[in-house]
Amino acid sequence: MVTPFPASLNVLVAVTFVLTGLLLLDEDALGSVSWAFVPGGLMWAVTWTATWEHGPSAAVSSFAYTHFWVCLGGACC
């Protein structure tokens, strides 16, 4: 069962990453960072599937969580 506080915190983190990436799109020097933050935020939002009790939730959540870090790692390089 998902409680309201962790769920809203998860949404806040995901929206923050996506909005940060979209706001940085105008900065020429930060192009790769901004394009990495947008999918990273979307991947973070998908990690909540770990709370599902049925279906492929573990695989989906692991995939999303791993790719979240890949996106952020790609932004740093």
mmCIF file of the N, C-alpha and C atoms, coordinates in Angstrom:
data_MODEL
# 
_entry.id   MODEL 
# 
loop_
_atom_site.group_PDB 
_atom_site.id 
_atom_site.type_symbol 
_atom_site.label_atom_id 
_atom_site.label_alt_id 
_atom_site.label_comp_id 
_atom_site.label_asym_id 
_atom_site.label_entity_id 
_atom_site.label_seq_id 
_atom_site.pdbx_PDB_ins_code 
_atom_site.Cartn_x 
_atom_site.Cartn_y 
_atom_site.Cartn_z 
_atom_site.occupancy 
_atom_site.B_iso_or_equiv 
_atom_site.pdbx_formal_charge 
_atom_site.auth_seq_id 
_atom_site.auth_comp_id 
_atom_site.auth_asym_id 
_atom_site.auth_atom_id 
_atom_site.pdbx_PDB_model_num 
ATOM 1   N N  . MET A 1 1  ? 0.826  -1.177 0.000   1.00 0.00 ? 1  MET A N  1 
ATOM 2   C CA . MET A 1 1  ? 0.000  0.000  0.000   1.00 0.00 ? 1  MET A CA 1 
ATOM 3   C C  . MET A 1 1  ? 0.874  1.245  0.000   1.00 0.00 ? 1  MET A C  1 
ATOM 4   N N  . VAL A 1 2  ? 0.540  2.198  -0.843  1.00 0.00 ? 2  VAL A N  1 
ATOM 5   C CA . VAL A 1 2  ? 1.298  3.433  -0.955  1.00 0.00 ? 2  VAL A CA 1 
ATOM 6   C C  . VAL A 1 2  ? 0.680  4.486  -0.043  1.00 0.00 ? 2  VAL A C  1 
ATOM 7   N N  . THR A 1 3  ? 1.517  5.072  0.785   1.00 0.00 ? 3  THR A N  1 
ATOM 8   C CA . THR A 1 3  ? 1.026  6.139  1.651   1.00 0.00 ? 3  THR A CA 1 
ATOM 9   C C  . THR A 1 3  ? 1.217  7.485  0.941   1.00 0.00 ? 3  THR A C  1 
ATOM 10  N N  . PRO A 1 4  ? 0.439  8.494  1.316   1.00 0.00 ? 4  PRO A N  1 
ATOM 11  C CA . PRO A 1 4  ? 0.461  9.765  0.574   1.00 0.00 ? 4  PRO A CA 1 
ATOM 12  C C  . PRO A 1 4  ? 1.798  10.508 0.606   1.00 0.00 ? 4  PRO A C  1 
ATOM 13  N N  . PHE A 1 5  ? 2.482  10.522 1.746   1.00 0.00 ? 5  PHE A N  1 
ATOM 14  C CA . PHE A 1 5  ? 3.713  11.311 1.813   1.00 0.00 ? 5  PHE A CA 1 
ATOM 15  C C  . PHE A 1 5  ? 4.804  10.774 0.888   1.00 0.00 ? 5  PHE A C  1 
ATOM 16  N N  . PRO A 1 6  ? 5.158  9.480  0.947   1.00 0.00 ? 6  PRO A N  1 
ATOM 17  C CA . PRO A 1 6  ? 6.189  9.002  0.022   1.00 0.00 ? 6  PRO A CA 1 
ATOM 18  C C  . PRO A 1 6  ? 5.771  9.119  -1.444  1.00 0.00 ? 6  PRO A C  1 
ATOM 19  N N  . ALA A 1 7  ? 4.501  8.924  -1.724  1.00 0.00 ? 7  ALA A N  1 
ATOM 20  C CA . ALA A 1 7  ? 4.040  9.047  -3.115  1.00 0.00 ? 7  ALA A CA 1 
ATOM 21  C C  . ALA A 1 7  ? 4.186  10.479 -3.607  1.00 0.00 ? 7  ALA A C  1 
ATOM 22  N N  . SER A 1 8  ? 3.796  11.449 -2.787  1.00 0.00 ? 8  SER A N  1 
ATOM 23  C CA . SER A 1 8  ? 3.917  12.845 -3.207  1.00 0.00 ? 8  SER A CA 1 
ATOM 24  C C  . SER A 1 8  ? 5.375  13.279 -3.285  1.00 0.00 ? 8  SER A C  1 
ATOM 25  N N  . LEU A 1 9  ? 6.211  12.755 -2.420  1.00 0.00 ? 9  LEU A N  1 
ATOM 26  C CA . LEU A 1 9  ? 7.639  13.051 -2.488  1.00 0.00 ? 9  LEU A CA 1 
ATOM 27  C C  . LEU A 1 9  ? 8.246  12.492 -3.772  1.00 0.00 ? 9  LEU A C  1 
ATOM 28  N N  . ASN A 1 10 ? 7.832  11.305 -4.164  1.00 0.00 ? 10 ASN A N  1 
ATOM 29  C CA . ASN A 1 10 ? 8.302  10.692 -5.406  1.00 0.00 ? 10 ASN A CA 1 
ATOM 30  C C  . ASN A 1 10 ? 7.897  11.540 -6.608  1.00 0.00 ? 10 ASN A C  1 
ATOM 31  N N  . VAL A 1 11 ? 6.666  12.010 -6.622  1.00 0.00 ? 11 VAL A N  1 
ATOM 32  C CA . VAL A 1 11 ? 6.192  12.863 -7.719  1.00 0.00 ? 11 VAL A CA 1 
ATOM 33  C C  . VAL A 1 11 ? 6.963  14.178 -7.726  1.00 0.00 ? 11 VAL A C  1 
ATOM 34  N N  . LEU A 1 12 ? 7.212  14.750 -6.563  1.00 0.00 ? 12 LEU A N  1 
ATOM 35  C CA . LEU A 1 12 ? 7.952  16.008 -6.473  1.00 0.00 ? 12 LEU A CA 1 
ATOM 36  C C  . LEU A 1 12 ? 9.360  15.862 -7.034  1.00 0.00 ? 12 LEU A C  1 
ATOM 37  N N  . VAL A 1 13 ? 10.048 14.782 -6.701  1.00 0.00 ? 13 VAL A N  1 
ATOM 38  C CA . VAL A 1 13 ? 11.403 14.553 -7.209  1.00 0.00 ? 13 VAL A CA 1 
ATOM 39  C C  . VAL A 1 13 ? 11.378 14.397 -8.729  1.00 0.00 ? 13 VAL A C  1 
ATOM 40  N N  . ALA A 1 14 ? 10.448 13.627 -9.242  1.00 0.00 ? 14 ALA A N  1 
ATOM 41  C CA . ALA A 1 14 ? 10.360 13.413 -10.689 1.00 0.00 ? 14 ALA A CA 1 
ATOM 42  C C  . ALA A 1 14 ? 10.067 14.717 -11.422 1.00 0.00 ? 14 ALA A C  1 
ATOM 43  N N  . VAL A 1 15 ? 9.113  15.484 -10.926 1.00 0.00 ? 15 VAL A N  1 
ATOM 44  C CA . VAL A 1 15 ? 8.766  16.765 -11.569 1.00 0.00 ? 15 VAL A CA 1 
ATOM 45  C C  . VAL A 1 15 ? 9.933  17.745 -11.490 1.00 0.00 ? 15 VAL A C  1 
ATOM 46  N N  . THR A 1 16 ? 10.658 17.735 -10.390 1.00 0.00 ? 16 THR A N  1 
ATOM 47  C CA . THR A 1 16 ? 11.809 18.623 -10.249 1.00 0.00 ? 16 THR A CA 1 
ATOM 48  C C  . THR A 1 16 ? 12.877 18.304 -11.282 1.00 0.00 ? 16 THR A C  1 
ATOM 49  N N  . PHE A 1 17 ? 13.179 17.032 -11.487 1.00 0.00 ? 17 PHE A N  1 
ATOM 50  C CA . PHE A 1 17 ? 14.163 16.656 -12.501 1.00 0.00 ? 17 PHE A CA 1 
ATOM 51  C C  . PHE A 1 17 ? 13.708 17.065 -13.893 1.00 0.00 ? 17 PHE A C  1 
ATOM 52  N N  . VAL A 1 18 ? 12.460 16.799 -14.224 1.00 0.00 ? 18 VAL A N  1 
ATOM 53  C CA . VAL A 1 18 ? 11.960 17.122 -15.563 1.00 0.00 ? 18 VAL A CA 1 
ATOM 54  C C  . VAL A 1 18 ? 11.947 18.632 -15.783 1.00 0.00 ? 18 VAL A C  1 
ATOM 55  N N  . LEU A 1 19 ? 11.436 19.386 -14.816 1.00 0.00 ? 19 LEU A N  1 
ATOM 56  C CA . LEU A 1 19 ? 11.394 20.843 -14.971 1.00 0.00 ? 19 LEU A CA 1 
ATOM 57  C C  . LEU A 1 19 ? 12.789 21.454 -15.034 1.00 0.00 ? 19 LEU A C  1 
ATOM 58  N N  . THR A 1 20 ? 13.711 20.941 -14.243 1.00 0.00 ? 20 THR A N  1 
ATOM 59  C CA . THR A 1 20 ? 15.087 21.427 -14.304 1.00 0.00 ? 20 THR A CA 1 
ATOM 60  C C  . THR A 1 20 ? 15.677 21.186 -15.682 1.00 0.00 ? 20 THR A C  1 
ATOM 61  N N  . GLY A 1 21 ? 15.456 19.999 -16.221 1.00 0.00 ? 21 GLY A N  1 
ATOM 62  C CA . GLY A 1 21 ? 15.949 19.711 -17.557 1.00 0.00 ? 21 GLY A CA 1 
ATOM 63  C C  . GLY A 1 21 ? 15.333 20.609 -18.606 1.00 0.00 ? 21 GLY A C  1 
ATOM 64  N N  . LEU A 1 22 ? 14.039 20.859 -18.499 1.00 0.00 ? 22 LEU A N  1 
ATOM 65  C CA . LEU A 1 22 ? 13.375 21.727 -19.475 1.00 0.00 ? 22 LEU A CA 1 
ATOM 66  C C  . LEU A 1 22 ? 13.831 23.176 -19.356 1.00 0.00 ? 22 LEU A C  1 
ATOM 67  N N  . LEU A 1 23 ? 14.082 23.631 -18.135 1.00 0.00 ? 23 LEU A N  1 
ATOM 68  C CA . LEU A 1 23 ? 14.562 24.997 -17.946 1.00 0.00 ? 23 LEU A CA 1 
ATOM 69  C C  . LEU A 1 23 ? 15.994 25.181 -18.440 1.00 0.00 ? 23 LEU A C  1 
ATOM 70  N N  . LEU A 1 24 ? 16.788 24.124 -18.402 1.00 0.00 ? 24 LEU A N  1 
ATOM 71  C CA . LEU A 1 24 ? 18.172 24.217 -18.853 1.00 0.00 ? 24 LEU A CA 1 
ATOM 72  C C  . LEU A 1 24 ? 18.326 24.065 -20.363 1.00 0.00 ? 24 LEU A C  1 
ATOM 73  N N  . LEU A 1 25 ? 17.250 23.795 -21.070 1.00 0.00 ? 25 LEU A N  1 
ATOM 74  C CA . LEU A 1 25 ? 17.343 23.618 -22.522 1.00 0.00 ? 25 LEU A CA 1 
ATOM 75  C C  . LEU A 1 25 ? 17.858 24.861 -23.236 1.00 0.00 ? 25 LEU A C  1 
ATOM 76  N N  . ASP A 1 26 ? 17.597 26.036 -22.690 1.00 0.00 ? 26 ASP A N  1 
ATOM 77  C CA . ASP A 1 26 ? 18.043 27.278 -23.330 1.00 0.00 ? 26 ASP A CA 1 
ATOM 78  C C  . ASP A 1 26 ? 19.530 27.552 -23.147 1.00 0.00 ? 26 ASP A C  1 
ATOM 79  N N  . GLU A 1 27 ? 20.149 26.881 -22.210 1.00 0.00 ? 27 GLU A N  1 
ATOM 80  C CA . GLU A 1 27 ? 21.576 27.079 -21.952 1.00 0.00 ? 27 GLU A CA 1 
ATOM 81  C C  . GLU A 1 27 ? 22.393 26.224 -22.916 1.00 0.00 ? 27 GLU A C  1 
ATOM 82  N N  . ASP A 1 28 ? 23.165 26.862 -23.777 1.00 0.00 ? 28 ASP A N  1 
ATOM 83  C CA . ASP A 1 28 ? 23.939 26.122 -24.776 1.00 0.00 ? 28 ASP A CA 1 
ATOM 84  C C  . ASP A 1 28 ? 25.007 25.227 -24.154 1.00 0.00 ? 28 ASP A C  1 
ATOM 85  N N  . ALA A 1 29 ? 25.656 25.704 -23.121 1.00 0.00 ? 29 ALA A N  1 
ATOM 86  C CA . ALA A 1 29 ? 26.738 24.934 -22.504 1.00 0.00 ? 29 ALA A CA 1 
ATOM 87  C C  . ALA A 1 29 ? 26.215 23.734 -21.715 1.00 0.00 ? 29 ALA A C  1 
ATOM 88  N N  . LEU A 1 30 ? 24.943 23.708 -21.383 1.00 0.00 ? 30 LEU A N  1 
ATOM 89  C CA . LEU A 1 30 ? 24.384 22.637 -20.555 1.00 0.00 ? 30 LEU A CA 1 
ATOM 90  C C  . LEU A 1 30 ? 23.418 21.749 -21.333 1.00 0.00 ? 30 LEU A C  1 
ATOM 91  N N  . GLY A 1 31 ? 23.572 21.649 -22.622 1.00 0.00 ? 31 GLY A N  1 
ATOM 92  C CA . GLY A 1 31 ? 22.641 20.883 -23.448 1.00 0.00 ? 31 GLY A CA 1 
ATOM 93  C C  . GLY A 1 31 ? 22.551 19.415 -23.067 1.00 0.00 ? 31 GLY A C  1 
ATOM 94  N N  . SER A 1 32 ? 23.686 18.773 -22.853 1.00 0.00 ? 32 SER A N  1 
ATOM 95  C CA . SER A 1 32 ? 23.651 17.343 -22.523 1.00 0.00 ? 32 SER A CA 1 
ATOM 96  C C  . SER A 1 32 ? 23.059 17.099 -21.141 1.00 0.00 ? 32 SER A C  1 
ATOM 97  N N  . VAL A 1 33 ? 23.295 18.023 -20.217 1.00 0.00 ? 33 VAL A N  1 
ATOM 98  C CA . VAL A 1 33 ? 22.743 17.883 -18.878 1.00 0.00 ? 33 VAL A CA 1 
ATOM 99  C C  . VAL A 1 33 ? 21.226 17.990 -18.919 1.00 0.00 ? 33 VAL A C  1 
ATOM 100 N N  . SER A 1 34 ? 20.735 18.965 -19.660 1.00 0.00 ? 34 SER A N  1 
ATOM 101 C CA . SER A 1 34 ? 19.286 19.164 -19.708 1.00 0.00 ? 34 SER A CA 1 
ATOM 102 C C  . SER A 1 34 ? 18.589 17.989 -20.373 1.00 0.00 ? 34 SER A C  1 
ATOM 103 N N  . TRP A 1 35 ? 19.167 17.464 -21.438 1.00 0.00 ? 35 TRP A N  1 
ATOM 104 C CA . TRP A 1 35 ? 18.540 16.320 -22.106 1.00 0.00 ? 35 TRP A CA 1 
ATOM 105 C C  . TRP A 1 35 ? 18.648 15.056 -21.275 1.00 0.00 ? 35 TRP A C  1 
ATOM 106 N N  . ALA A 1 36 ? 19.570 14.977 -20.351 1.00 0.00 ? 36 ALA A N  1 
ATOM 107 C CA . ALA A 1 36 ? 19.669 13.804 -19.479 1.00 0.00 ? 36 ALA A CA 1 
ATOM 108 C C  . ALA A 1 36 ? 18.720 13.898 -18.288 1.00 0.00 ? 36 ALA A C  1 
ATOM 109 N N  . PHE A 1 37 ? 18.431 15.114 -17.828 1.00 0.00 ? 37 PHE A N  1 
ATOM 110 C CA . PHE A 1 37 ? 17.542 15.278 -16.682 1.00 0.00 ? 37 PHE A CA 1 
ATOM 111 C C  . PHE A 1 37 ? 16.099 14.925 -17.009 1.00 0.00 ? 37 PHE A C  1 
ATOM 112 N N  . VAL A 1 38 ? 15.662 15.219 -18.230 1.00 0.00 ? 38 VAL A N  1 
ATOM 113 C CA . VAL A 1 38 ? 14.266 14.956 -18.587 1.00 0.00 ? 38 VAL A CA 1 
ATOM 114 C C  . VAL A 1 38 ? 13.961 13.459 -18.549 1.00 0.00 ? 38 VAL A C  1 
ATOM 115 N N  . PRO A 1 39 ? 14.696 12.606 -19.279 1.00 0.00 ? 39 PRO A N  1 
ATOM 116 C CA . PRO A 1 39 ? 14.392 11.168 -19.165 1.00 0.00 ? 39 PRO A CA 1 
ATOM 117 C C  . PRO A 1 39 ? 14.726 10.613 -17.785 1.00 0.00 ? 39 PRO A C  1 
ATOM 118 N N  . GLY A 1 40 ? 15.709 11.215 -17.106 1.00 0.00 ? 40 GLY A N  1 
ATOM 119 C CA . GLY A 1 40 ? 16.020 10.779 -15.752 1.00 0.00 ? 40 GLY A CA 1 
ATOM 120 C C  . GLY A 1 40 ? 14.846 10.988 -14.812 1.00 0.00 ? 40 GLY A C  1 
ATOM 121 N N  . GLY A 1 41 ? 14.184 12.122 -14.930 1.00 0.00 ? 41 GLY A N  1 
ATOM 122 C CA . GLY A 1 41 ? 13.001 12.384 -14.115 1.00 0.00 ? 41 GLY A CA 1 
ATOM 123 C C  . GLY A 1 41 ? 11.859 11.448 -14.450 1.00 0.00 ? 41 GLY A C  1 
ATOM 124 N N  . LEU A 1 42 ? 11.702 11.154 -15.721 1.00 0.00 ? 42 LEU A N  1 
ATOM 125 C CA . LEU A 1 42 ? 10.649 10.213 -16.123 1.00 0.00 ? 42 LEU A CA 1 
ATOM 126 C C  . LEU A 1 42 ? 10.950 8.806  -15.610 1.00 0.00 ? 42 LEU A C  1 
ATOM 127 N N  . MET A 1 43 ? 12.223 8.418  -15.652 1.00 0.00 ? 43 MET A N  1 
ATOM 128 C CA . MET A 1 43 ? 12.598 7.102  -15.124 1.00 0.00 ? 43 MET A CA 1 
ATOM 129 C C  . MET A 1 43 ? 12.381 7.045  -13.615 1.00 0.00 ? 43 MET A C  1 
ATOM 130 N N  . TRP A 1 44 ? 12.661 8.140  -12.930 1.00 0.00 ? 44 TRP A N  1 
ATOM 131 C CA . TRP A 1 44 ? 12.439 8.166  -11.482 1.00 0.00 ? 44 TRP A CA 1 
ATOM 132 C C  . TRP A 1 44 ? 10.965 7.956  -11.164 1.00 0.00 ? 44 TRP A C  1 
ATOM 133 N N  . ALA A 1 45 ? 10.096 8.551  -11.968 1.00 0.00 ? 45 ALA A N  1 
ATOM 134 C CA . ALA A 1 45 ? 8.658  8.395  -11.742 1.00 0.00 ? 45 ALA A CA 1 
ATOM 135 C C  . ALA A 1 45 ? 8.222  6.946  -11.912 1.00 0.00 ? 45 ALA A C  1 
ATOM 136 N N  . VAL A 1 46 ? 8.877  6.216  -12.795 1.00 0.00 ? 46 VAL A N  1 
ATOM 137 C CA . VAL A 1 46 ? 8.495  4.823  -13.051 1.00 0.00 ? 46 VAL A CA 1 
ATOM 138 C C  . VAL A 1 46 ? 8.969  3.893  -11.932 1.00 0.00 ? 46 VAL A C  1 
ATOM 139 N N  . THR A 1 47 ? 9.930  4.332  -11.129 1.00 0.00 ? 47 THR A N  1 
ATOM 140 C CA . THR A 1 47 ? 10.434 3.460  -10.062 1.00 0.00 ? 47 THR A CA 1 
ATOM 141 C C  . THR A 1 47 ? 9.373  3.136  -9.024  1.00 0.00 ? 47 THR A C  1 
ATOM 142 N N  . TRP A 1 48 ? 8.295  3.891  -8.980  1.00 0.00 ? 48 TRP A N  1 
ATOM 143 C CA . TRP A 1 48 ? 7.230  3.608  -8.013  1.00 0.00 ? 48 TRP A CA 1 
ATOM 144 C C  . TRP A 1 48 ? 6.537  2.290  -8.304  1.00 0.00 ? 48 TRP A C  1 
ATOM 145 N N  . THR A 1 49 ? 6.766  1.705  -9.461  1.00 0.00 ? 49 THR A N  1 
ATOM 146 C CA . THR A 1 49 ? 6.149  0.416  -9.768  1.00 0.00 ? 49 THR A CA 1 
ATOM 147 C C  . THR A 1 49 ? 6.633  -0.687 -8.827  1.00 0.00 ? 49 THR A C  1 
ATOM 148 N N  . ALA A 1 50 ? 7.678  -0.421 -8.060  1.00 0.00 ? 50 ALA A N  1 
ATOM 149 C CA . ALA A 1 50 ? 8.151  -1.409 -7.085  1.00 0.00 ? 50 ALA A CA 1 
ATOM 150 C C  . ALA A 1 50 ? 7.098  -1.664 -6.006  1.00 0.00 ? 50 ALA A C  1 
ATOM 151 N N  . THR A 1 51 ? 6.152  -0.756 -5.857  1.00 0.00 ? 51 THR A N  1 
ATOM 152 C CA . THR A 1 51 ? 5.112  -0.935 -4.848  1.00 0.00 ? 51 THR A CA 1 
ATOM 153 C C  . THR A 1 51 ? 3.959  -1.810 -5.331  1.00 0.00 ? 51 THR A C  1 
ATOM 154 N N  . TRP A 1 52 ? 3.933  -2.149 -6.593  1.00 0.00 ? 52 TRP A N  1 
ATOM 155 C CA . TRP A 1 52 ? 2.873  -3.011 -7.111  1.00 0.00 ? 52 TRP A CA 1 
ATOM 156 C C  . TRP A 1 52 ? 3.028  -4.412 -6.536  1.00 0.00 ? 52 TRP A C  1 
ATOM 157 N N  . GLU A 1 53 ? 1.943  -5.068 -6.302  1.00 0.00 ? 53 GLU A N  1 
ATOM 158 C CA . GLU A 1 53 ? 1.988  -6.415 -5.742  1.00 0.00 ? 53 GLU A CA 1 
ATOM 159 C C  . GLU A 1 53 ? 1.925  -7.503 -6.805  1.00 0.00 ? 53 GLU A C  1 
ATOM 160 N N  . HIS A 1 54 ? 1.492  -7.174 -8.009  1.00 0.00 ? 54 HIS A N  1 
ATOM 161 C CA . HIS A 1 54 ? 1.338  -8.175 -9.069  1.00 0.00 ? 54 HIS A CA 1 
ATOM 162 C C  . HIS A 1 54 ? 2.019  -7.688 -10.337 1.00 0.00 ? 54 HIS A C  1 
ATOM 163 N N  . GLY A 1 55 ? 2.380  -8.621 -11.171 1.00 0.00 ? 55 GLY A N  1 
ATOM 164 C CA . GLY A 1 55 ? 2.955  -8.272 -12.464 1.00 0.00 ? 55 GLY A CA 1 
ATOM 165 C C  . GLY A 1 55 ? 4.464  -8.118 -12.414 1.00 0.00 ? 55 GLY A C  1 
ATOM 166 N N  . PRO A 1 56 ? 5.004  -7.572 -13.473 1.00 0.00 ? 56 PRO A N  1 
ATOM 167 C CA . PRO A 1 56 ? 6.463  -7.457 -13.598 1.00 0.00 ? 56 PRO A CA 1 
ATOM 168 C C  . PRO A 1 56 ? 7.029  -6.224 -12.896 1.00 0.00 ? 56 PRO A C  1 
ATOM 169 N N  . SER A 1 57 ? 6.525  -5.916 -11.718 1.00 0.00 ? 57 SER A N  1 
ATOM 170 C CA . SER A 1 57 ? 6.918  -4.679 -11.054 1.00 0.00 ? 57 SER A CA 1 
ATOM 171 C C  . SER A 1 57 ? 8.403  -4.626 -10.703 1.00 0.00 ? 57 SER A C  1 
ATOM 172 N N  . ALA A 1 58 ? 8.975  -5.714 -10.271 1.00 0.00 ? 58 ALA A N  1 
ATOM 173 C CA . ALA A 1 58 ? 10.390 -5.705 -9.894  1.00 0.00 ? 58 ALA A CA 1 
ATOM 174 C C  . ALA A 1 58 ? 11.278 -5.437 -11.103 1.00 0.00 ? 58 ALA A C  1 
ATOM 175 N N  . ALA A 1 59 ? 10.962 -6.040 -12.222 1.00 0.00 ? 59 ALA A N  1 
ATOM 176 C CA . ALA A 1 59 ? 11.768 -5.833 -13.436 1.00 0.00 ? 59 ALA A CA 1 
ATOM 177 C C  . ALA A 1 59 ? 11.625 -4.404 -13.948 1.00 0.00 ? 59 ALA A C  1 
ATOM 178 N N  . VAL A 1 60 ? 10.414 -3.903 -13.966 1.00 0.00 ? 60 VAL A N  1 
ATOM 179 C CA . VAL A 1 60 ? 10.174 -2.539 -14.457 1.00 0.00 ? 60 VAL A CA 1 
ATOM 180 C C  . VAL A 1 60 ? 10.856 -1.524 -13.551 1.00 0.00 ? 60 VAL A C  1 
ATOM 181 N N  . SER A 1 61 ? 10.719 -1.691 -12.256 1.00 0.00 ? 61 SER A N  1 
ATOM 182 C CA . SER A 1 61 ? 11.326 -0.765 -11.309 1.00 0.00 ? 61 SER A CA 1 
ATOM 183 C C  . SER A 1 61 ? 12.855 -0.822 -11.372 1.00 0.00 ? 61 SER A C  1 
ATOM 184 N N  . SER A 1 62 ? 13.415 -2.001 -11.468 1.00 0.00 ? 62 SER A N  1 
ATOM 185 C CA . SER A 1 62 ? 14.875 -2.132 -11.572 1.00 0.00 ? 62 SER A CA 1 
ATOM 186 C C  . SER A 1 62 ? 15.394 -1.493 -12.847 1.00 0.00 ? 62 SER A C  1 
ATOM 187 N N  . PHE A 1 63 ? 14.682 -1.711 -13.956 1.00 0.00 ? 63 PHE A N  1 
ATOM 188 C CA . PHE A 1 63 ? 15.063 -1.096 -15.227 1.00 0.00 ? 63 PHE A CA 1 
ATOM 189 C C  . PHE A 1 63 ? 15.040 0.425  -15.109 1.00 0.00 ? 63 PHE A C  1 
ATOM 190 N N  . ALA A 1 64 ? 13.966 0.967  -14.558 1.00 0.00 ? 64 ALA A N  1 
ATOM 191 C CA . ALA A 1 64 ? 13.825 2.420  -14.445 1.00 0.00 ? 64 ALA A CA 1 
ATOM 192 C C  . ALA A 1 64 ? 14.867 3.005  -13.495 1.00 0.00 ? 64 ALA A C  1 
ATOM 193 N N  . TYR A 1 65 ? 15.093 2.353  -12.371 1.00 0.00 ? 65 TYR A N  1 
ATOM 194 C CA . TYR A 1 65 ? 16.056 2.860  -11.399 1.00 0.00 ? 65 TYR A CA 1 
ATOM 195 C C  . TYR A 1 65 ? 17.468 2.851  -11.974 1.00 0.00 ? 65 TYR A C  1 
ATOM 196 N N  . THR A 1 66 ? 17.824 1.792  -12.670 1.00 0.00 ? 66 THR A N  1 
ATOM 197 C CA . THR A 1 66 ? 19.144 1.713  -13.297 1.00 0.00 ? 66 THR A CA 1 
ATOM 198 C C  . THR A 1 66 ? 19.309 2.783  -14.360 1.00 0.00 ? 66 THR A C  1 
ATOM 199 N N  . HIS A 1 67 ? 18.306 2.963  -15.193 1.00 0.00 ? 67 HIS A N  1 
ATOM 200 C CA . HIS A 1 67 ? 18.408 3.948  -16.254 1.00 0.00 ? 67 HIS A CA 1 
ATOM 201 C C  . HIS A 1 67 ? 18.336 5.382  -15.732 1.00 0.00 ? 67 HIS A C  1 
ATOM 202 N N  . PHE A 1 68 ? 17.742 5.585  -14.577 1.00 0.00 ? 68 PHE A N  1 
ATOM 203 C CA . PHE A 1 68 ? 17.791 6.902  -13.939 1.00 0.00 ? 68 PHE A CA 1 
ATOM 204 C C  . PHE A 1 68 ? 19.251 7.276  -13.662 1.00 0.00 ? 68 PHE A C  1 
ATOM 205 N N  . TRP A 1 69 ? 20.008 6.347  -13.092 1.00 0.00 ? 69 TRP A N  1 
ATOM 206 C CA . TRP A 1 69 ? 21.411 6.628  -12.792 1.00 0.00 ? 69 TRP A CA 1 
ATOM 207 C C  . TRP A 1 69 ? 22.255 6.713  -14.048 1.00 0.00 ? 69 TRP A C  1 
ATOM 208 N N  . VAL A 1 70 ? 21.905 5.969  -15.080 1.00 0.00 ? 70 VAL A N  1 
ATOM 209 C CA . VAL A 1 70 ? 22.614 6.081  -16.358 1.00 0.00 ? 70 VAL A CA 1 
ATOM 210 C C  . VAL A 1 70 ? 22.408 7.471  -16.949 1.00 0.00 ? 70 VAL A C  1 
ATOM 211 N N  . CYS A 1 71 ? 21.188 7.966  -16.889 1.00 0.00 ? 71 CYS A N  1 
ATOM 212 C CA . CYS A 1 71 ? 20.905 9.316  -17.398 1.00 0.00 ? 71 CYS A CA 1 
ATOM 213 C C  . CYS A 1 71 ? 21.696 10.374 -16.630 1.00 0.00 ? 71 CYS A C  1 
ATOM 214 N N  . LEU A 1 72 ? 21.724 10.283 -15.314 1.00 0.00 ? 72 LEU A N  1 
ATOM 215 C CA . LEU A 1 72 ? 22.468 11.252 -14.539 1.00 0.00 ? 72 LEU A CA 1 
ATOM 216 C C  . LEU A 1 72 ? 23.972 11.115 -14.725 1.00 0.00 ? 72 LEU A C  1 
ATOM 217 N N  . GLY A 1 73 ? 24.443 9.890  -14.867 1.00 0.00 ? 73 GLY A N  1 
ATOM 218 C CA . GLY A 1 73 ? 25.854 9.673  -15.140 1.00 0.00 ? 73 GLY A CA 1 
ATOM 219 C C  . GLY A 1 73 ? 26.249 10.216 -16.495 1.00 0.00 ? 73 GLY A C  1 
ATOM 220 N N  . GLY A 1 74 ? 25.375 10.073 -17.462 1.00 0.00 ? 74 GLY A N  1 
ATOM 221 C CA . GLY A 1 74 ? 25.648 10.629 -18.792 1.00 0.00 ? 74 GLY A CA 1 
ATOM 222 C C  . GLY A 1 74 ? 25.655 12.138 -18.787 1.00 0.00 ? 74 GLY A C  1 
ATOM 223 N N  . ALA A 1 75 ? 24.902 12.736 -17.904 1.00 0.00 ? 75 ALA A N  1 
ATOM 224 C CA . ALA A 1 75 ? 24.881 14.192 -17.818 1.00 0.00 ? 75 ALA A CA 1 
ATOM 225 C C  . ALA A 1 75 ? 26.181 14.736 -17.254 1.00 0.00 ? 75 ALA A C  1 
ATOM 226 N N  . CYS A 1 76 ? 26.824 13.961 -16.410 1.00 0.00 ? 76 CYS A N  1 
ATOM 227 C CA . CYS A 1 76 ? 28.065 14.435 -15.791 1.00 0.00 ? 76 CYS A CA 1 
ATOM 228 C C  . CYS A 1 76 ? 29.261 14.344 -16.730 1.00 0.00 ? 76 CYS A C  1 
ATOM 229 N N  . CYS A 1 77 ? 29.195 13.500 -17.710 1.00 0.00 ? 77 CYS A N  1 
ATOM 230 C CA . CYS A 1 77 ? 30.346 13.308 -18.613 1.00 0.00 ? 77 CYS A CA 1 
ATOM 231 C C  . CYS A 1 77 ? 30.357 14.290 -19.743 1.00 0.00 ? 77 CYS A C  1 
# 
